[in-house]
């Protein structure tokens, strides 16, 4: 078999990338439609979305992930061979990404809890115990380093760099990147929905929120209160005329639990 032959690992890579692209677009759509309280059952992902949106989301997310990891590495090098450096090496990347994701989502409750509160909690659990130890044992830095030594040995570089030096590095990087990629895609969709002010309008009262192929997902607008009601329908766009309107003052009706 030649060296250029397609291997099983190549096939697995193709399947994984395709699945990740699909999930990226799905989470983006979940974020976008979720802002308008559109049921997930209405989401439809076509080939164009998968190829274009999926590629853009994965590419941009990887770039941001890489830049943030480089920032983590630079901070670690600044405090080289100290307890603070090792503490930041352990938690820094997830903290920075968590802050970034929360800023993107305007500190959405779910995003803030999972991507900021939990990393901060783990960071605090490592940073706090040395504060209560006797100063006779040394400075906070030295006490912190001793505390981290009890748990595990951590290099003084970013998480991606650290993982690459271990046997499980590739799986760790893939797992972390995939998890945060999907969260980032949802936040991007949510942010775009919040920022959208220009909408196509059909027959004065039907606002087009999303277009999937030849079909539009529309919601009814209450012109008196400028509220998008929780009333959705699918409209075939063939032969349909519409008007572009600026609906910057529009609000989304809250879903009432029965």
C-alpha positions as CSV (number, residue, x, y, z in Angstrom):
1,X,0.0,0.0,0.0
2,X,1.4,3.4,-1.0
3,X,2.1,6.1,1.6
4,X,-0.5,8.3,0.0
5,X,-3.3,5.8,0.5
6,X,-6.4,6.8,2.5
7,X,-6.1,5.3,6.0
8,X,-8.6,4.5,8.7
9,X,-7.4,7.4,10.8
10,X,-7.9,9.7,7.8
11,X,-11.5,8.5,7.5
12,X,-12.1,9.1,11.3
13,X,-10.7,12.6,10.9
14,X,-13.0,13.4,8.0
15,X,-16.0,12.0,10.0
16,X,-15.0,14.0,13.1
17,X,-14.5,17.3,11.2
18,X,-17.8,16.8,9.4
19,X,-19.7,16.1,12.6
20,X,-18.0,19.0,14.3
21,X,-19.0,21.3,11.5
22,X,-22.6,20.1,11.7
23,X,-22.7,20.6,15.5
24,X,-21.1,24.0,15.1
25,X,-23.8,25.2,12.8
26,X,-26.5,23.5,14.9
27,X,-25.4,25.3,18.1
28,X,-25.1,28.6,16.2
29,X,-28.7,28.1,15.0
30,X,-29.8,27.2,18.5
31,X,-28.3,30.4,19.8
32,X,-29.9,32.5,17.1
33,X,-33.3,31.0,17.2
34,X,-33.3,30.7,21.0
35,X,-33.2,34.4,21.3
36,X,-36.5,34.6,19.5
37,X,-37.9,31.6,21.5
38,X,-38.2,29.6,18.3
39,X,-38.6,25.9,19.0
40,X,-35.5,23.8,18.0
41,X,-37.7,21.6,15.9
42,X,-37.9,24.4,13.3
43,X,-34.1,24.5,12.8
44,X,-33.0,23.1,9.4
45,X,-29.3,22.8,8.4
46,X,-28.7,22.6,4.7
47,X,-25.4,21.9,2.8
48,X,-24.6,25.5,2.2
49,X,-24.9,26.3,5.9
50,X,-22.7,23.3,6.7
51,X,-20.0,24.2,4.3
52,X,-19.8,28.0,4.7
53,X,-21.0,28.7,8.2
54,X,-19.4,25.6,9.7
55,X,-16.0,26.4,8.1
56,X,-16.1,30.0,9.2
57,X,-17.1,29.1,12.8
58,X,-14.4,26.4,13.2
59,X,-11.7,28.6,11.6
60,X,-12.5,31.7,13.7
61,X,-12.9,29.7,16.9
62,X,-9.6,27.9,16.4
63,X,-7.8,31.3,15.8
64,X,-9.3,32.8,19.0
65,X,-8.5,29.7,21.0
66,X,-4.9,29.8,19.8
67,X,-4.5,33.5,20.5
68,X,-5.9,33.1,24.0
69,X,-3.6,30.2,24.7
70,X,-0.6,32.3,23.5
71,X,-1.7,35.0,25.9
72,X,-1.8,32.4,28.7
73,X,1.7,31.3,27.8
74,X,3.0,34.9,27.9
75,X,1.5,35.5,31.3
76,X,3.0,32.2,32.6
77,X,6.4,33.2,31.3
78,X,6.1,36.5,33.0
79,X,5.8,34.7,36.4
80,X,8.2,31.9,35.4
81,X,8.9,29.1,38.0
82,X,6.5,30.5,40.6
83,X,3.4,29.2,42.2
84,X,1.4,31.9,40.5
85,X,2.7,30.7,37.1
86,X,1.7,27.1,37.8
87,X,-1.7,28.1,39.1
88,X,-2.3,30.2,35.9
89,X,-1.0,27.3,33.8
90,X,-3.6,25.1,35.3
91,X,-6.6,27.4,35.1
92,X,-5.6,30.4,33.0
93,X,-6.8,29.3,29.6
94,X,-10.2,28.3,30.7
95,X,-10.6,31.5,32.7
96,X,-9.7,33.7,29.8
97,X,-12.0,31.8,27.4
98,X,-14.8,31.9,30.0
99,X,-14.5,35.6,30.3
100,X,-14.5,36.0,26.5
101,X,-17.5,33.8,26.0
102,X,-19.4,35.6,28.8
103,X,-18.6,39.0,27.2
104,X,-19.8,37.7,23.9
105,X,-23.1,36.6,25.4
106,X,-23.7,39.7,27.6
107,X,-23.2,37.4,30.6
108,X,-26.0,35.1,29.7
109,X,-26.9,33.1,32.9
110,X,-26.1,29.6,31.4
111,X,-22.9,30.8,29.7
112,X,-21.7,32.6,32.9
113,X,-22.4,29.7,35.2
114,X,-20.7,27.0,33.1
115,X,-17.8,28.9,31.4
116,X,-17.0,31.4,34.2
117,X,-18.4,30.4,37.6
118,X,-17.1,26.8,37.4
119,X,-13.5,27.8,36.3
120,X,-13.4,30.5,38.9
121,X,-14.5,28.0,41.5
122,X,-11.8,25.5,40.6
123,X,-9.2,28.4,40.6
124,X,-10.4,29.5,44.0
125,X,-10.1,26.0,45.4
126,X,-6.5,25.9,44.4
127,X,-5.6,29.5,45.3
128,X,-7.3,29.7,48.7
129,X,-5.7,26.9,50.9
130,X,-2.2,28.4,51.0
131,X,-3.7,31.7,52.3
132,X,-4.5,29.9,55.6
133,X,-1.1,28.3,56.1
134,X,1.4,29.8,58.5
135,X,3.7,32.5,57.1
136,X,6.6,30.6,58.7
137,X,6.3,28.1,55.9
138,X,7.4,30.8,53.4
139,X,5.8,33.3,51.1
140,X,2.4,32.8,49.5
141,X,4.2,31.9,46.3
142,X,6.1,29.1,47.9
143,X,3.2,27.8,49.9
144,X,1.1,27.8,46.7
145,X,3.8,25.9,44.9
146,X,3.9,23.3,47.7
147,X,0.2,23.0,47.5
148,X,0.2,22.4,43.8
149,X,3.0,19.9,44.2
150,X,0.8,17.8,46.5
151,X,-1.8,17.6,43.7
152,X,0.2,17.3,40.5
153,X,3.2,18.6,38.6
154,X,2.3,21.3,36.1
155,X,4.6,22.9,33.5
156,X,4.8,26.7,33.3
157,X,3.2,27.0,29.8
158,X,-0.3,27.2,28.4
159,X,-2.7,24.4,28.5
160,X,-2.3,23.5,24.8
161,X,1.5,23.5,25.1
162,X,1.3,21.5,28.3
163,X,-1.0,18.9,26.9
164,X,1.2,18.4,23.8
165,X,4.0,17.2,26.1
166,X,1.8,14.4,27.5
167,X,0.6,11.2,25.9
168,X,-3.0,12.3,26.2
169,X,-2.3,15.8,24.7
170,X,-4.1,15.3,21.4
171,X,-7.3,14.0,23.0
172,X,-7.3,16.7,25.7
173,X,-6.9,19.4,23.1
174,X,-9.6,18.0,20.9
175,X,-12.0,17.6,23.8
176,X,-11.5,21.1,25.2
177,X,-11.5,22.8,21.8
178,X,-14.7,21.0,20.8
179,X,-16.6,21.8,24.0
180,X,-15.7,25.5,23.9
181,X,-16.2,25.7,20.1
182,X,-19.8,24.6,20.5
183,X,-20.4,27.1,23.3
184,X,-18.8,29.8,21.3
185,X,-21.0,29.0,18.3
186,X,-24.1,29.3,20.4
187,X,-22.9,32.6,21.8
188,X,-22.2,33.9,18.3
189,X,-25.7,33.0,17.2
190,X,-27.2,34.6,20.3
191,X,-25.2,37.8,19.8
192,X,-26.1,38.1,16.1
193,X,-29.8,37.7,16.9
194,X,-29.5,40.5,19.5
195,X,-27.7,42.8,17.1
196,X,-30.0,42.2,14.1
197,X,-32.3,45.2,13.5
198,X,-33.0,44.9,9.7
199,X,-35.7,42.3,8.9
200,X,-37.8,41.4,5.8
201,X,-41.5,41.8,6.5
202,X,-44.3,40.0,4.6
203,X,-47.8,41.6,4.6
204,X,-46.9,44.2,7.3
205,X,-47.3,41.8,10.2
206,X,-45.1,38.8,9.4
207,X,-41.4,39.3,10.3
208,X,-38.9,36.9,8.6
209,X,-36.6,35.6,11.3
210,X,-34.8,32.9,9.4
211,X,-34.6,31.5,5.9
212,X,-34.0,27.8,5.2
213,X,-33.8,27.2,1.5
214,X,-37.1,28.3,-0.1
215,X,-38.9,28.5,3.2
216,X,-39.0,31.4,5.7
217,X,-39.6,31.1,9.4
218,X,-41.8,34.1,10.3
219,X,-43.2,35.5,13.5
220,X,-46.2,37.8,14.0
221,X,-45.5,41.4,15.1
222,X,-47.7,43.4,17.4
223,X,-47.3,46.9,15.9
224,X,-48.9,48.6,18.9
225,X,-46.3,47.4,21.5
226,X,-43.6,46.5,18.9
227,X,-43.4,43.0,20.3
228,X,-42.6,39.8,18.4
229,X,-45.2,37.3,19.5
230,X,-44.6,33.6,20.1
231,X,-46.5,32.8,17.0
232,X,-44.4,31.1,14.3
233,X,-45.2,29.7,10.9
234,X,-43.3,28.5,7.8
235,X,-43.9,30.4,4.6
236,X,-42.8,29.3,1.1
237,X,-41.0,32.3,-0.4
238,X,-41.7,31.4,-4.0
239,X,-43.6,34.4,-5.5
240,X,-43.8,36.2,-2.2
241,X,-43.0,39.9,-2.0
242,X,-41.5,41.5,1.2
243,X,-40.4,44.8,2.5
244,X,-37.1,45.5,4.4
245,X,-37.7,47.4,7.7
246,X,-35.6,48.7,10.5
247,X,-37.1,47.1,13.7
248,X,-34.4,48.3,16.1
249,X,-37.1,49.0,18.8
250,X,-38.7,45.6,18.6
251,X,-38.9,43.3,21.6
252,X,-39.3,39.6,21.9
253,X,-42.3,38.3,23.9
254,X,-41.5,36.1,26.9
255,X,-42.6,32.5,26.8
256,X,-45.3,31.9,29.3
257,X,-45.4,28.6,31.1
258,X,-48.8,27.1,31.4
